[in-house]
Amino acid sequence: MGIAADIRRLVDRTPFVDTHEHLWEESVRLRALDLEDESKMPAPDIGMLFSHYTDSDLKVAGMPGDALAVAFRWDIAPRDKWKALEPYYRRTHNTGYMMNVRESLRLLYDEDDLRADNVERISAKMRAAVQPGFYRVVLRDFANIEYAQVNCIEGPIFGETAQPDLLAQDLSFAALSAAGDRDRLAAEAGVTLKGLKDWHAVIDWAFETYGPRAIAVKSQNAYARGLDYARVAAEEAAPYFEKMLRDRGALEAAERKAVEDHLFHYCVHKATEYDLPVKLHTGYYAGHNSIPLGRLQGNPAEMCELCRAHPDARFVFMHITYPYHDHIIAAAKHWPNAYIDMCWAWIINPMACVRFVKEFLGAAPACKLLTFGGDYRPVEMVPGHAAVARRGLAQALSELVEERWLREAELEALTDCLMRGNAHELFDLERTLKNWNKVQ
């Protein structure tokens, strides 16, 4: 019990660098208080706790969508929301998503769980907490996070933030590499779209405009396709791109893939030019009723081909490619430019993550692993996720010591490396902040 307790204290006091969030900007949360039922955002009460990821478990457990929608309304009392939620919450009480709910309740509101006798009290605390500066309090004071990297999904490619030292921003290249949101992006770039070279100009504008302030680039296009991005020359892709413009997006599957393949590699080259790590969604899907496990099984092999194609790029493969996480340890061990991010994974399957950390550290260089990203939109859920991750990381390290795979003398340096040091080496926050200061 002695060494396990010591390791837990070490992990608890070491801050995380949070390498992946989708947090709303704080000002958006503040404005929503005034809009109330006119807002598209869930009310700042217990419903917020079930608005991201947890909603998927509830639906899979049988909760009707119209019943779940009640939880997010501003005009319904928390006690009435709880009546709809409680039966399905009990069915899912065991999952990592719901562990996260309880850990956030414990840390933020000093409550051990949700019950009929405390949902009004918890909701009042949640609403009262939404005031200027509360993101910094939640992330720094309660979650012990140095800073978070945010992939803003409210806008097409980049999130402007008032707190770049706390909420570093990814440049999203999902639309850029799939020629999505074309009219809007071309207008912002001041480019008239007539052909592929014009879209190259849009991509160039995006990197020139946002690249210096970005902490990384990120794409979640693996939700729609494999990572099998073939090398396609501009000459081959250009006619298909022109057809897409002419026919309003109507392309055969092979033609669309050729365009996306070409644009993906163009974007990776730009990211390398700007010295930005390339984050890619891999593995498990958010939501329910949609995951194509057969296709996802190919992600690890496809990741290797990307590393081969771009030896100067630094790829961050996200979510441990769950449930094919064993295979990506081999990728991280073999390819110098492959990094693995455990963001989101701790609450998808906490026990799998404990095993993953142990097996990763027995095979691949420790500098290749990033151990936390909350992957949330509501900031209130981040402390709970960090707590689940700390528990799992401490357990993995304790077991490695107890099983004599790891020496106690190595623990402090290794823990710092896994929780913050690797992220500081891979992502240049100092450069990013200097460039934010130039535009403020």
C-alpha positions in Angstrom: 0.0 0.0 0.0 3.0 2.3 0.7 4.4 2.6 -2.8 1.0 2.8 -4.4 0.0 5.6 -2.1 3.2 7.5 -2.9 2.7 7.1 -6.6 -0.8 8.3 -6.4 0.3 11.4 -4.5 3.0 12.0 -7.1 0.5 11.7 -10.0 -2.1 13.9 -8.2 0.4 16.8 -7.6 1.9 16.7 -11.1 -0.1 18.9 -13.5 -1.3 17.6 -16.9 -0.9 19.3 -20.2 -4.3 18.7 -21.7 -3.7 17.9 -25.3 -7.3 17.8 -26.6 -10.6 19.6 -25.8 -13.6 20.9 -27.7 -14.4 23.5 -25.1 -16.8 26.3 -25.9 -15.1 29.7 -25.5 -15.9 31.0 -22.0 -17.6 34.1 -23.3 -20.1 31.8 -25.2 -21.0 30.2 -21.9 -21.5 33.6 -20.3 -23.7 34.9 -23.1 -25.8 31.7 -23.0 -27.0 32.7 -19.4 -28.7 35.8 -20.9 -30.2 33.9 -23.8 -31.6 31.0 -21.8 -34.2 29.0 -23.7 -33.2 30.8 -26.9 -29.7 29.3 -26.7 -28.7 26.1 -28.4 -26.5 25.3 -25.5 -27.7 23.0 -22.7 -28.8 24.7 -19.5 -26.1 25.1 -16.9 -27.6 22.5 -14.6 -27.4 18.7 -14.2 -28.4 18.4 -17.9 -25.0 19.8 -18.9 -23.4 16.6 -17.3 -25.3 14.5 -19.9 -24.8 16.6 -23.0 -21.5 15.1 -24.2 -20.5 11.4 -24.4 -22.8 10.5 -21.4 -25.7 11.0 -23.7 -24.4 8.2 -25.9 -24.4 5.7 -23.0 -27.9 6.7 -22.0 -29.2 6.2 -25.6 -27.4 2.8 -25.9 -29.0 1.8 -22.5 -32.5 2.5 -24.0 -33.3 6.1 -23.2 -35.5 7.6 -25.9 -34.1 10.7 -27.6 -37.1 12.9 -26.8 -36.7 12.0 -23.1 -33.0 12.9 -23.2 -33.8 16.2 -24.9 -35.7 17.2 -21.8 -32.4 17.2 -19.8 -31.0 20.1 -21.9 -33.9 22.5 -21.7 -33.7 25.8 -19.8 -37.4 25.8 -18.8 -37.6 22.5 -16.9 -36.6 22.1 -13.3 -33.6 19.9 -12.5 -35.8 17.6 -10.3 -38.0 16.9 -13.3 -35.0 16.3 -15.5 -33.7 13.8 -12.9 -37.0 11.8 -13.1 -36.4 11.2 -16.8 -32.7 10.6 -16.4 -32.5 8.4 -13.3 -33.6 5.0 -14.6 -31.1 5.2 -17.5 -28.3 6.7 -15.4 -28.6 3.7 -13.1 -28.3 1.3 -16.1 -25.0 3.1 -17.1 -23.6 3.8 -13.7 -20.7 1.4 -14.3 -19.2 3.1 -17.4 -16.2 5.4 -17.7 -18.4 8.2 -18.9 -20.5 8.0 -15.7 -17.4 7.6 -13.5 -16.4 10.9 -15.0 -19.7 12.5 -13.9 -19.2 11.4 -10.3 -15.6 12.5 -10.2 -16.5 16.0 -11.5 -19.3 16.2 -8.9 -16.9 15.3 -6.2 -14.2 17.8 -7.2 -16.4 20.7 -8.2 -19.4 20.5 -5.9 -18.4 18.1 -3.0 -21.1 15.6 -3.9 -20.5 11.9 -4.3 -23.3 11.2 -6.8 -26.6 12.4 -8.3 -29.8 11.8 -6.3 -33.3 13.2 -6.1 -32.3 15.2 -2.9 -29.3 17.0 -4.4 -29.9 17.7 -8.1 -31.4 21.1 -7.4 -28.5 22.0 -5.1 -25.9 20.8 -7.6 -27.7 22.7 -10.4 -27.7 25.9 -8.4 -24.0 25.6 -7.8 -23.4 24.9 -11.5 -25.3 28.0 -12.6 -23.7 30.2 -10.0 -20.2 29.1 -11.1 -20.6 30.4 -14.6 -19.0 33.8 -14.3 -15.9 35.5 -15.7 -12.8 33.5 -15.0 -14.4 30.2 -14.2 -12.6 28.3 -16.9 -9.3 29.1 -15.3 -10.6 28.0 -11.9 -12.0 24.8 -13.2 -9.0 23.8 -15.3 -6.1 25.1 -13.1 -7.5 24.8 -9.5 -9.7 21.7 -9.8 -8.3 19.7 -12.6 -4.6 20.7 -12.1 -4.1 21.4 -15.8 -1.3 23.8 -17.0 -3.2 24.5 -20.2 -5.5 22.9 -22.7 -5.4 22.5 -26.4 -8.7 23.2 -28.0 -10.1 22.0 -31.3 -12.9 24.5 -31.8 -15.8 22.9 -33.6 -18.0 26.0 -33.6 -16.2 27.6 -36.6 -14.7 26.0 -39.7 -11.0 26.0 -39.0 -9.8 28.1 -36.0 -11.1 29.3 -32.7 -10.3 32.9 -31.5 -9.8 32.9 -27.8 -9.4 35.5 -25.1 -7.2 33.1 -23.1 -4.5 31.7 -25.4 -2.3 30.8 -22.4 -5.1 28.6 -21.0 -6.8 27.5 -24.2 -4.3 27.0 -27.0 -6.0 26.5 -30.4 -5.6 23.8 -33.1 -5.9 24.7 -36.7 -8.6 22.3 -38.0 -7.7 21.1 -41.5 -10.7 18.7 -41.8 -12.5 21.1 -44.2 -9.3 22.2 -45.9 -8.3 18.6 -46.8 -11.8 17.6 -47.9 -12.7 20.8 -49.8 -15.5 21.4 -47.3 -17.2 24.7 -46.5 -15.7 26.0 -49.8 -17.7 29.1 -50.4 -17.2 30.5 -46.9 -13.5 29.7 -46.7 -12.8 31.0 -50.2 -14.6 34.3 -49.3 -12.7 34.7 -46.1 -9.4 34.1 -48.0 -10.4 36.5 -50.8 -10.0 33.7 -53.4 -12.3 33.1 -56.4 -12.6 29.3 -56.8 -12.1 28.2 -60.3 -9.8 25.2 -59.9 -7.5 23.2 -57.6 -4.8 25.9 -57.5 -7.3 28.3 -56.1 -8.1 25.8 -53.3 -4.3 25.5 -52.7 -4.4 29.3 -52.3 -7.1 29.0 -49.6 -5.1 26.4 -47.7 -2.0 28.6 -48.0 -4.1 31.6 -46.6 -5.3 29.5 -43.7 -1.8 28.5 -42.6 -0.5 32.0 -43.1 -3.4 33.5 -41.1 -3.7 31.0 -38.3 -0.6 28.8 -38.5 1.7 31.1 -36.4 -0.9 31.1 -33.5 -1.9 27.4 -33.8 -0.5 24.8 -31.3 -1.1 22.0 -33.9 -3.3 21.0 -36.8 -6.1 18.5 -36.4 -8.4 16.5 -38.6 -11.3 14.3 -37.6 -12.1 13.1 -41.1 -11.5 9.5 -40.1 -15.1 9.6 -39.0 -16.0 9.6 -42.7 -13.2 7.5 -44.3 -10.1 5.5 -43.7 -6.6 7.0 -43.2 -5.5 5.4 -46.5 -4.4 8.7 -48.1 -2.7 7.8 -51.4 -0.2 10.0 -53.1 -2.2 11.8 -55.8 -0.6 14.4 -58.0 -2.2 17.8 -58.6 -2.6 17.0 -62.3 -4.7 13.9 -61.5 -6.8 15.6 -58.8 -7.4 18.9 -60.7 -10.1 17.6 -63.1 -12.1 16.0 -60.3 -11.9 19.2 -58.3 -13.2 21.2 -61.2 -16.0 18.7 -61.7 -16.9 19.1 -58.0 -17.1 22.9 -58.4 -19.1 22.6 -61.7 -21.5 19.9 -60.4 -21.9 21.2 -56.9 -20.0 18.4 -55.2 -21.2 15.5 -57.3 -18.3 13.1 -57.6 -17.9 9.3 -57.8 -16.4 7.8 -54.6 -13.0 7.2 -56.3 -12.9 10.7 -57.7 -13.7 12.2 -54.3 -11.1 10.1 -52.6 -8.5 11.3 -55.1 -9.3 14.9 -54.3 -9.2 14.3 -50.6 -6.0 12.3 -50.8 -4.2 15.0 -52.7 -5.4 17.8 -50.4 -4.5 15.8 -47.2 -0.9 15.5 -48.3 -0.8 19.1 -49.3 -2.0 20.1 -45.8 0.5 17.8 -44.1 3.3 19.5 -46.1 2.0 22.9 -45.0 1.9 21.7 -41.3 5.5 20.5 -41.6 6.5 23.9 -43.1 5.0 25.6 -40.1 6.4 23.0 -37.7 3.0 22.0 -36.4 2.2 18.5 -35.2 -0.5 16.7 -37.1 -3.3 15.4 -34.9 -5.5 12.7 -36.4 -8.7 11.1 -35.0 -8.3 7.3 -35.0 -10.4 4.5 -33.7 -13.6 4.7 -31.8 -16.5 6.9 -32.9 -18.5 9.3 -30.7 -22.2 8.8 -30.7 -24.0 5.5 -31.3 -25.3 3.3 -34.1 -22.6 4.3 -36.5 -19.2 2.7 -35.8 -17.6 0.7 -38.8 -15.3 -1.5 -36.8 -14.1 -3.3 -39.9 -12.8 -0.1 -41.5 -11.3 1.1 -38.3 -9.3 -2.1 -38.0 -7.1 -0.7 -40.8 -6.2 2.5 -39.0 -2.9 1.2 -37.5 -1.5 0.0 -40.8 -2.7 3.2 -42.5 -0.9 5.2 -39.8 2.3 3.5 -40.6 2.0 4.5 -44.3 1.5 8.1 -43.3 4.6 8.0 -41.2 6.5 6.5 -44.1 5.2 9.1 -46.6 6.0 12.1 -44.3 9.2 11.4 -42.3 9.6 15.1 -41.4 6.0 15.4 -40.1 5.1 14.6 -36.5 1.9 12.6 -36.3 -0.2 12.5 -33.1 -2.6 9.5 -33.4 -5.5 10.2 -31.0 -7.7 8.1 -28.7 -5.2 5.1 -28.8 -7.1 3.9 -31.8 -9.4 2.0 -29.4 -10.3 -0.8 -29.7 -7.2 -1.6 -31.8 -4.8 -0.1 -29.3 -2.4 -3.0 -29.1 -1.4 -2.5 -32.7 -0.5 1.2 -32.4 2.1 0.4 -29.7 4.1 -1.2 -32.5 3.7 1.9 -34.7 5.0 4.2 -31.9 7.9 1.8 -31.3 8.8 1.6 -35.0 8.3 5.1 -36.4 10.2 8.1 -34.9 7.4 10.5 -36.1 4.5 8.6 -34.5 3.1 9.8 -31.2 0.1 8.4 -29.3 -2.4 10.5 -27.5 -4.7 9.0 -24.8 -7.2 11.8 -25.0 -10.8 10.6 -24.5 -9.6 7.0 -24.1 -9.6 7.0 -20.3 -13.4 7.3 -20.1 -14.1 5.0 -23.1 -12.5 2.1 -21.3 -10.5 2.9 -18.1 -9.2 -0.6 -17.6 -8.0 -1.0 -21.2 -6.0 2.2 -20.7 -4.3 0.9 -17.6 -3.2 -2.1 -19.6 -2.2 0.1 -22.5 0.1 2.3 -20.4 1.8 -0.7 -19.0 2.3 -2.4 -22.3 3.3 0.8 -24.1 6.0 1.6 -21.5 7.4 -1.9 -21.9 7.7 -1.5 -25.7 8.0 2.1 -26.9 10.0 5.1 -25.8 8.2 6.9 -23.0 8.6 10.2 -24.9 6.1 9.1 -27.5 3.1 9.0 -25.2 0.7 11.8 -24.3 -1.5 10.8 -21.4 -4.5 13.2 -21.1 -7.0 15.1 -23.1 -10.5 15.6 -21.8 -12.1 15.9 -25.3 -15.1 17.7 -23.9 -17.3 20.7 -24.7 -18.5 21.4 -21.2 -15.6 22.5 -19.0 -17.3 21.1 -16.0 -16.6 17.6 -17.2 -12.8 18.0 -17.5 -11.9 17.7 -13.8 -13.6 14.3 -13.6 -11.9 13.0 -16.7 -8.5 14.2 -15.3 -9.3 12.4 -12.1 -10.1 9.1 -13.9 -6.9 9.5 -15.9 -4.8 10.1 -12.7 -6.3 7.1 -11.0 -5.5 4.9 -14.0 -2.1 6.2 -14.6 -1.2 5.8 -11.0 -2.5 2.2 -11.0 -0.4 1.4 -14.1 2.8 2.9 -12.7 2.2 1.1 -9.3 1.7 -2.2 -11.0 4.9 -1.8 -13.1 6.8 -1.1 -9.9 5.2 -3.9 -7.9 5.8 -6.3 -10.7 9.5 -5.1 -11.0 9.3 -3.8 -14.5 10.0 -0.3 -13.3 12.3 1.0 -10.6 11.1 3.5 -8.0 14.0 5.8 -8.8 12.7 6.3 -12.3 9.2 7.3 -11.2 9.4 11.1 -10.7 11.1 11.8 -14.0 8.8 9.4 -15.9 5.6 10.8 -14.4 6.6 14.3 -15.3 7.5 13.2 -18.8 4.1 11.4 -19.3 1.9 14.1 -17.8 3.4 17.3 -19.1 7.0 17.0 -20.4 6.3 15.1 -23.6 3.6 17.7 -24.5 6.0 20.6 -23.9 8.6 19.0 -26.1 6.2 18.3 -28.9 4.1 21.5 -28.9 5.7 24.9 -28.9 3.4 26.9 -26.6 5.9 29.7 -26.1 6.1 30.5 -29.8 2.4 30.3 -30.1 1.9 32.8 -27.3 4.4 35.2 -28.8 2.4 35.2 -32.0 -0.9 35.7 -30.2 0.6 38.8 -28.5 1.4 40.2 -31.9 -2.3 40.3 -32.9 -3.7 41.5 -29.6 
